[in-house]
Amino acid sequence: MGRLEYRTLRENIADAIRMKIINKELKPGDRIVEAELANEFGISRGPVREALRQLENEGLIEYTRNIGCSVKQITIQDSYEIYFMRIGYETMAVKLVGGKISDETLARMEATLDKMKNLDVEHYDDVFVHDNEFHGELVKMVNMPRLYQAWCLLNYGSVISGYAEDLDKKRVVSRQYILHKELMDACRTGNTERICRAISEHYMKTIKHLLKEQGITGEEAGFCMDFLL
């Protein structure tokens, strides 16, 4: 029997609101009213308020004085910061184990990679679920709860970044396996430098795509691109 995962009401409500944002039922700038959500979910306002605080920490919503809570507009600067920090956390984990990723961690990453290989456009949302599963294994392997918690706060900012542009979903789905297979191959080498470079290049490709979409360079945007190379 598989392990059952306990989830609080706050977590379930946060998931529901997050999916509304991802699916653009709630768009950037839209106000979020606690009372309306509480009524929709048939619960008190307490768990809704807690869920909104969680989403604020994730960077998906923001509070403005005299206005209240609204969906945050994710900018290219936000995306850059998210990926910049994910690179830092993941390469830190790799360096802490000296590049020697355990067989158990590699096996779980491989299992997630197999899921990516079989993805289709109909299940586009799973692109980001599997991405977080794959990269999360690199951070979890060092058994530092605070490091993993800090990394997790960036998860859904990354998801929203993926929805920020009018993407070719078919292309995104088809490239997931290829991009992560390259990173998987590097992880199997046990070479710290090669793995860290592969992680940086993996995220760099997304940053470059976002910059290209807006017709600007990293220098024009004020980004430190050398760190990602």
Solvent accessible surface area in square Angstrom, and as a share of the most:
residue,aa,sasa,rsa
1,M,232,1.03
2,G,59,0.57
3,R,212,0.77
4,L,155,0.77
5,E,119,0.53
6,Y,185,0.70
7,R,90,0.33
8,T,47,0.27
9,L,86,0.43
10,R,76,0.28
11,E,48,0.21
12,N,70,0.36
13,I,11,0.06
14,A,0,0.00
15,D,46,0.24
16,A,35,0.27
17,I,0,0.00
18,R,9,0.03
19,M,72,0.32
20,K,36,0.15
21,I,11,0.06
22,I,7,0.04
23,N,74,0.38
24,K,89,0.38
25,E,108,0.49
26,L,32,0.16
27,K,111,0.47
28,P,71,0.45
29,G,55,0.53
30,D,54,0.28
31,R,144,0.52
32,I,8,0.04
33,V,51,0.29
34,E,29,0.13
35,A,46,0.35
36,E,115,0.52
37,L,13,0.06
38,A,6,0.05
39,N,128,0.65
40,E,99,0.45
41,F,57,0.24
42,G,67,0.64
43,I,46,0.23
44,S,77,0.49
45,R,121,0.44
46,G,28,0.27
47,P,24,0.15
48,V,0,0.00
49,R,86,0.31
50,E,79,0.36
51,A,0,0.00
52,L,0,0.00
53,R,129,0.47
54,Q,41,0.18
55,L,0,0.00
56,E,69,0.31
57,N,104,0.53
58,E,18,0.08
59,G,23,0.22
60,L,2,0.01
61,I,3,0.01
62,E,70,0.31
63,Y,96,0.36
64,T,62,0.36
65,R,217,0.79
66,N,149,0.76
67,I,98,0.50
68,G,25,0.24
69,C,7,0.04
70,S,13,0.08
71,V,3,0.02
72,K,60,0.25
73,Q,104,0.46
74,I,14,0.07
75,T,65,0.38
76,I,27,0.14
77,Q,88,0.39
78,D,27,0.14
79,S,3,0.02
80,Y,18,0.07
81,E,88,0.39
82,I,17,0.09
83,Y,17,0.06
84,F,65,0.27
85,M,72,0.32
86,R,0,0.00
87,I,2,0.01
88,G,24,0.23
89,Y,44,0.17
90,E,0,0.00
91,T,14,0.08
92,M,86,0.39
93,A,0,0.00
94,V,0,0.00
95,K,128,0.54
96,L,93,0.46
97,V,43,0.25
98,G,38,0.37
99,G,0,0.00
100,K,143,0.61
101,I,15,0.08
102,S,50,0.32
103,D,112,0.58
104,E,109,0.49
105,T,3,0.02
106,L,17,0.08
107,A,61,0.47
108,R,120,0.44
109,M,0,0.00
110,E,54,0.24
111,A,54,0.42
112,T,9,0.05
113,L,0,0.00
114,D,71,0.37
115,K,95,0.40
116,M,4,0.02
117,K,127,0.54
118,N,121,0.62
119,L,27,0.13
120,D,66,0.34
121,V,66,0.38
122,E,150,0.67
123,H,93,0.42
124,Y,12,0.04
125,D,53,0.28
126,D,48,0.25
127,V,2,0.01
128,F,25,0.10
129,V,72,0.41
130,H,22,0.10
131,D,20,0.11
132,N,18,0.09
133,E,67,0.30
134,F,0,0.00
135,H,0,0.00
136,G,2,0.02
137,E,16,0.07
138,L,0,0.00
139,V,0,0.00
140,K,92,0.39
141,M,41,0.18
142,V,23,0.13
143,N,130,0.67
144,M,88,0.39
145,P,98,0.61
146,R,199,0.73
147,L,19,0.09
148,Y,69,0.26
149,Q,119,0.53
150,A,33,0.26
151,W,1,0.00
152,C,39,0.23
153,L,77,0.39
154,L,22,0.11
155,N,16,0.08
156,Y,65,0.25
157,G,1,0.01
158,S,9,0.06
159,V,5,0.03
160,I,17,0.09
161,S,4,0.02
162,G,12,0.11
163,Y,26,0.10
164,A,49,0.38
165,E,46,0.21
166,D,144,0.75
167,L,43,0.21
168,D,84,0.44
169,K,92,0.39
170,K,149,0.63
171,R,92,0.33
172,V,18,0.11
173,V,10,0.06
174,S,67,0.43
175,R,85,0.31
176,Q,21,0.09
177,Y,52,0.20
178,I,94,0.48
179,L,27,0.13
180,H,2,0.01
181,K,72,0.31
182,E,86,0.39
183,L,2,0.01
184,M,1,0.01
185,D,58,0.30
186,A,4,0.03
187,C,2,0.01
188,R,124,0.45
189,T,60,0.35
190,G,16,0.15
191,N,77,0.39
192,T,39,0.23
193,E,126,0.56
194,R,126,0.46
195,I,0,0.00
196,C,16,0.10
197,R,123,0.45
198,A,17,0.13
199,I,0,0.00
200,S,8,0.05
201,E,75,0.34
202,H,22,0.10
203,Y,7,0.02
204,M,10,0.04
205,K,81,0.34
206,T,49,0.28
207,I,1,0.00
208,K,111,0.47
209,H,54,0.24
210,L,12,0.06
211,L,9,0.04
212,K,165,0.70
213,E,99,0.44
214,Q,90,0.40
215,G,66,0.64
216,I,57,0.29
217,T,69,0.40
218,G,5,0.05
219,E,134,0.60
220,E,123,0.55
221,A,30,0.23
222,G,66,0.64
223,F,15,0.06
224,C,74,0.44
225,M,28,0.12
226,D,113,0.58
227,F,93,0.39
228,L,1,0.00
229,L,107,0.53
